[in-house]
């Protein structure tokens, strides 16, 4: 995993090569100006002390100072642009993988949000961090060389501090890595729990369990606090140790320069230059917090790579064959939901799926419609396995409506036509079939009313989701409890309108209502992930256990 994460960071670093080159060049210019600045300061001071004209030396000093400021500004702009583009690239890549995983994704919603936001931003910083670390290394090495050129004795005194600086950096990086990764993982878990709680606010309020739910959401906090304190302790140790190391080295070098001045080897200006070179030489120590940022970037990349390496189903390459929409399941097993299910849904017929809660109804229709790939077995549409079909062709011939539809688009009209080529006339006809047109035309701007400004009840949202499925004019229409919020009269009117709008289409409806099952051509009775019986509602009604399914639903 670590190797894959590092390769991802390399790809991110090389993503915008022109700006990367510009950033490196600006860093080199800043490094050169920074290394020349102490020498320029020494020359200006010595000229002033000696009473010589100092205009050339002062001008050179000012030029180097302005250059360092300008390069810093340019570097900041380039860093912001590169980080933004790298973050956007990572988010696009990660979002594509989440969408490719579809219903097979094992990552919780809140954790996915954490990876898409914080982790992509953290990994997107890697190019600027690497350039800054490289620049600090060059500055440190260059400062030692210039110090040696001034007086090799000073360089020896300074080099005595290098082992301590390297040990400090190594210890800091080693102690931070695990805490950073733990902190990010627990943050993702907290986000996942929070998203679940927000989605269930009404349930929590109605049950009076707010305190208990808050306790559940915040349960990972001690672990998060432990990781956070670990990072801060490591950071604090680094700060006070580096804070002691720098003045200690400066004091040692200052003492050595004092002997040099007494012996006539060094001037007053060179004493100032020596102190400047010492400060530059310790740049690696002062930039140790960048190692924390680099460690965080690697942890972020590991979490992103975890998603990118998750196997996604290979898209099919065959087209949909003509047919009436006959669906078949052969030995289908879905872990925790279905076990060795064999089923044939006749094309052009209305099939109801019933069963007690947890019997596998949603899993069954998701497999029938190709939203869920079974662990074992095969789902077939008109004689061709769903997994062999091109995704866009499969989605064109199989339409879905859900109990809690996610409405997407800028306007109500967009939400109904989402994912289809339906024009305004087809969208309105679909809404009429779903018994929701009267509601929409009363809105301030009708079908052009912004979705965000349209408060919808559960039943209204269901009907719009149903209209969206009808607008596709699919060969197979699957309704997963999509009329549960409608009264029985409206539901019957919707079914009649669908029959008129989409005559001869295959319909598979998950329902808890006996009246709906009674109108179906066939009923699939599920229990414990297996098919208990298939027949007409009238035939199955003779069985007490079958009647109990609807009694449970009513309760």
C-alpha positions, 0 to 999 in steps of 0.5 A: 500500500505504501508503495502505491501511495508513493507512486500516486504522490509522484504522479500528483507531483508531475501532474503540472510540469510547467508550473512545477518547473516554474516553482523549482526555478523560483525556489532556486532563485530564492535559494541563491538570493538567500545564500548571497544575502549574508555576504552582501550584508557583510560587504555593506557593513565592512564598507560603512565601517571602513568609511568607503563609498557603500552605494554598490554594496548597499544596492546589491543588498537591496536587490537581493532582498527585493529578489527574495521577496518577489520570488516568495510571492511568485512561489506562493501563487504557483503553490496555490495553483498547483495545489488546487489543480492537484486536489481537483485531479485527485477528487475527480479520480476518487469520485470516478472510482466511487461511481465505478464501485457503485453499490459495491462500495464498502466505504461509508458515506461520511468516510467517502466525504472525508477522503474527497475533501481533507485527504485530497487536499493533503495529498495535493500539497505534496509538490510544494512540500517537496520543493520546499524541502529540497530548497531547504536542503540546498540552502543548508548545504550552500550555507555550510560551503560558504561558511567553509570558504569564509573560514574552515574552522567555523564550518567544522564547529557548525558541522558538529551540530548536523548529527543532532539535527538529523536525529531530531528530524528522523525521530520526529518523522518516525513518531508522527507517521502513525499518529497522523494516519490514525487521526485521519482514519478516526476523522473519517469514522466520525464523519461517517457517523455524523452523516448517518445521524444527520440523515436520521434526524427525524427518527432521532427526534421522534424517539427521544434518543438524541443524547444516546445518538450523540454519545454514539457519534462521538464515541471515537473521540478519545481515540482521535484525541489520543492521536492528536495529543500524540502529534502535538507532543511530538511537535512540541518536543521538536519545537523546544529541541530545535529552539535549543539547538539553533542558539547553541550552534549560533553561540558556538559559531559566534565564539569561534568568530570572536577568536577569528576577529581577535586573530585578524582573520575575520572582519565585523561584517563577516561575523554578521555573515557567519551568523546569517550562514548558521541560520541558513544552515539550520534551515532543515531544522526550522523546516521540520514541520514540513516533514509532518506535512509530508507524512500527512500527505503520504497518509492521505495518499494511502487512504486515497489509494485504498479506494483506487485499488478497490476492484470495480466490476469490468463493464460489459462490451455487448449490446442489448438484444431485442426482447420483451424484457424477460429477466432471469436469475440463475443460482444468485447469491448475495452475501447476507441478502440472497441465497441460491435464488432461481427466478424467471420474470416474464417479459411484459408482465407485472410482477410483485415482490413481497416478503417480511422486512429483511427478506432480501426484496431490495437486493433481489430487484437490484440484481434484476436491474443490474445495480448489484452484481451477485457474489455467485450466479448470473442475472439475465435480460432477454437471454444475455447476462447483465454483466456482459452488457454495456452499462449505458445500454443497460441503463437505457432499457432498465428504469428504477424508482426508489422509496427515497429517490435522490433528486438531481438537477438544477430545476424540477424539470431537470430532475425528472429528465435526469439521465435520459434524452427526454424533452419537455413534452416527454417530461411533462407526460411522465409527470402526468403519469406519476400524478405530480404534474398538477403540483409542478405547474402550481410552482412559481416557475413551473418545471423551471422552478429551482429544485433547491427552492421546492419543498417536497413531501415524501410522497411528492418526492416519490412521484417525481422519482417515479416520473423520472423512471417513466421518462426513460421509457424503459423496457423494464421498470423496477419500483423498489417501494417507490409508491409506499408514501402514496395512498392506495387510490393514488397508487392505483391511478399511477399504475393505471397511467403507467400501463397506458404510457408504457404498455407491454413493459415489464414491471417489477414492484416491491410492495407491502400492500395486498391490493398492489400484489392482487393487481400483479400478474405474478407474485414472488414471495421472499423469506430469509433470502430465498424464494418461498413461492411464486404464483398469483396473489389469489393462489398464495393468499390461501397460505396463512404465512403469506397473509401474515406478510401484509399483516406485518407490513400494516403494523 
